[in-house]
């Protein structure tokens, strides 16, 4: 991104997500809960799809972001559900945010794509290593 992009906050441009890709198939399997969630926020969204689940970065990772994940039942989970289901403390959740930020930063060189979801832009990062690492961090939280 050039100087003007940094000053005016332009977003990186990625190649379109190929319609015949595995990531497009995974996105389609997550469509219903993803559309439902996307309708609740105006922030930028980045999907890391995986088999039967997906991780959604909200905002501007790795610095200012939130994360939710769609489980294999199509349920949207977040830090609040993690705290409620596993009794994770606020301090542990803060550590979790820092670890997720490090995991995201380590993925800076992976290929990302652009697509739209119900007319709104969506970045898709189809990387099984990143998805596995995100799952590992979240599972280790409790």
Buried (B, 14 or more C-beta within 10 A) or exposed (E): EEEEEEEEEEEEEBEEBEEEBEBBEBBEBBEEBBEEBBEEBEEBBBBBBBEEBBBBBBBEBBEEBBBBBBEEEBEBBBBEBBBEEEEBEEEBBEEBBEBBBEBBEEBEEEEBBBBEBEEBEBBBBBBEEBBEBBBEBBEEBE
